[in-house]
């Protein structure tokens, strides 16, 4: 009599309807998406086609400008055999007062997936509530889950897996940090977050992270955060729409810059989701240094998002 000795991670039965936050995926689903991203990246490097979304169309709604989000999603759909339509603030009836729910229902009759880069997360939730096709969060003020997929893919490549990896976040507990914290916890990565008082991760993020295997520790001391880290991550201190807070934030984040002094005793890889405000949250030497992996991170947006879109449309 044969014995089943398969110890592989069980595959989820089906993907989520939408991807608004990183934990819309299960840990198993997250692992599956990262594995598919690695496959797509290898196939692209080998010149192999993977037209898994042939004949499919994605609508891309943008309230915020972007370089990486637009180009990676649009290129990704092309490489998957599909088509992407860019819809900026002046390209739809939203700018003329059409309710978001009406736009959502109309688009659902035309396209196979909607990606939205918006300010208010509640607007994204409304878009998803009325959509009959998957909605993907390309960034809101609360979350940037697609960036987290690219971050985890990069870390997986650097260390051959995510088991035992220790990460540090230094700076603002913003949308990128919140998604990264939950994603690390889901993937079993231990994370230490260093923020000034008043700029911490929100309580909901910490509570969500607690339900997974990776730990999220918090401190106000950047040196504590980076001490044993394998990767150190930062983002801009003044995000789009926060320009009026610039002077206040720059003063609050004094001492949190990633630079040669803070990282003098560290061999950690340096991560940044870009664009970087060089001379503020990170200095030029660190971005351009031998431990910087920011360009690998940026490229991995393409591969991770292709895997996500393929999974949402076609299943695991």
Buried (B, 14 or more C-beta within 10 A) or exposed (E): EEEEEEEEEEEBEEBBBBBBBBBBBBBBBBBBBBBBBBBBBEBBEEEEEBEBBEEBBBBBBBBBEBEBBBEBBBBBBEBBBBBBBEBEEEEBEBEEEEEBEEBBEBBBEEBBBBBBBBBEBEBBBBBBEBBEBBBBBBBBBBBBBBBBBBBBBBBBBBBEEBEEBBBBBBBBBBBBBBBBBBBBBBBBBBBBBBBBEEBBBEEEBBEBBEEBEBBBEBBBEBBEBBBEBBBBBBBBBBBEEBEEEEEEBBEBBEBBBBBEEBBEEBEBBBBBBBEBEBEBBBBEEBBEBEBBBBEBBBBBBBBBBBBBBBBBBEEB
